[in-house]
């Protein structure tokens, strides 16, 4: 399989995990906002972080299962600092504009916010969080010395 096909297949896996993450995020958002009366921005931040943790777990085991790492805590920190930050700041920013500024329904606004943030999250994950350079030494490709 060539690199383009591999990246496309990984993108499809990323979206499958993300689709389930959207359900998680929207369920938490709905419970917090509609069920418990939490402010929509606070509820959004909590819902996004819940989805980020869910997605990391499945990306490790499914999307990037071929890129193993013993440094899982470091990888989780990278994922949370990149995807988490993009998702939380992006979702809160877009929610503020869509709901607070444009009067859009919070549920529809959140779906739109998720869609806008997802492409950047994939690229950051593939290039930085789950990069080949971050693999465990036992799984990384061996490069021999030339001339020996």
C-alpha positions in Angstrom: 0.0 0.0 0.0 1.5 3.4 -0.9 1.8 6.3 1.5 -1.2 8.2 0.0 -3.5 5.1 0.4 -2.2 4.5 3.9 -2.9 8.1 4.9 -6.4 7.9 3.4 -7.2 4.7 5.2 -5.9 6.2 8.4 -8.1 9.3 7.8 -11.1 7.0 7.4 -10.2 5.3 10.8 -9.7 8.7 12.4 -13.2 9.7 11.2 -14.8 6.5 12.5 -13.3 7.1 15.9 -14.2 10.7 15.7 -17.8 9.9 14.8 -18.2 7.9 18.0 -16.4 10.7 19.8 -19.0 13.2 18.5 -21.7 11.0 20.0 -19.8 11.0 23.3 -19.3 14.8 23.2 -22.9 15.6 22.3 -24.2 13.2 25.0 -22.1 14.8 27.7 -23.0 18.3 26.4 -26.7 17.5 26.4 -26.6 16.0 29.9 -24.6 18.9 31.3 -26.5 21.7 29.5 -30.1 20.5 29.2 -30.1 18.0 32.1 -28.1 19.8 34.7 -28.3 23.4 33.6 -24.5 23.9 33.3 -23.5 27.0 31.3 -23.0 26.1 27.6 -19.4 27.1 27.5 -18.4 25.2 30.6 -20.5 22.2 29.4 -18.7 22.4 26.0 -15.2 22.3 27.6 -16.1 19.3 29.7 -17.8 17.5 26.8 -14.8 18.1 24.5 -12.3 16.8 27.1 -14.4 13.7 27.6 -14.4 13.1 23.8 -10.6 13.8 23.6 -9.9 11.1 26.1 -12.2 8.7 24.4 -10.6 9.4 21.0 -7.1 9.0 22.3 -7.9 5.6 23.7 -9.3 4.4 20.4 -6.6 6.1 18.2 -3.9 4.2 20.1 -5.7 0.9 19.6 -7.2 1.4 16.1 -6.2 4.4 14.0 -2.5 4.3 14.8 -2.2 0.7 16.1 0.8 0.1 13.9 2.7 3.0 15.6 3.3 1.6 19.1 5.0 3.6 21.9 6.0 2.8 25.4 5.7 6.5 26.2 1.8 6.4 26.4 1.6 9.1 29.1 3.8 11.4 26.9 1.7 10.6 23.9 -1.5 11.3 25.8 0.0 14.6 27.0 0.9 15.5 23.4 -2.6 14.5 22.2 -4.3 16.5 24.9 -2.1 19.5 24.4 -2.7 19.5 20.6 -6.0 17.9 19.8 -7.4 18.8 23.1 -6.3 22.4 22.8 -7.5 22.7 19.2 -10.8 21.1 20.1 -11.5 22.9 23.3 -10.3 26.4 22.2 -11.8 25.9 18.7 -15.1 24.6 20.0 -15.5 27.3 22.7 -14.5 30.0 20.2 -16.8 28.8 17.5 -19.6 28.2 20.1 -19.2 31.8 21.4 -19.6 33.1 17.8 -22.3 30.7 16.6 -24.5 30.6 19.8 -23.5 33.9 21.5 -23.1 36.0 18.4 -25.4 34.4 15.8 -28.0 32.9 18.1 -27.6 29.5 16.6 -28.9 26.4 18.5 -26.2 25.1 20.7 -26.4 21.5 19.4 -26.2 22.5 15.7 -23.4 25.0 16.6 -21.4 22.2 18.3 -21.7 19.9 15.3 -20.4 22.7 13.1 -17.6 23.5 15.5 -16.5 19.8 15.6 -16.4 19.6 11.8 -14.2 22.7 11.6 -11.7 21.4 14.1 -11.4 17.8 12.9 -9.1 18.2 9.9 -6.5 20.1 11.8 -6.7 17.5 14.5 -6.0 14.7 12.1 -3.0 16.4 10.6 -1.5 17.2 14.0 -2.1 13.7 15.2 -0.5 12.0 12.2 2.5 14.3 11.9 3.2 15.0 15.6 1.4 12.8 18.2 1.5 9.4 16.5 4.5 10.1 14.3 7.0 7.3 13.3 9.7 9.2 15.3 7.7 8.7 18.5 7.5 4.9 18.1 9.1 2.5 20.6 12.6 1.5 19.6 11.5 -2.1 19.1 8.9 -1.1 16.5 10.8 1.7 14.7 12.4 0.7 11.4 16.0 -0.2 11.7 18.5 1.9 9.7 21.8 0.2 9.3 25.1 2.0 8.8 26.3 2.3 5.2 29.7 0.8 4.4 29.9 -1.6 7.4 
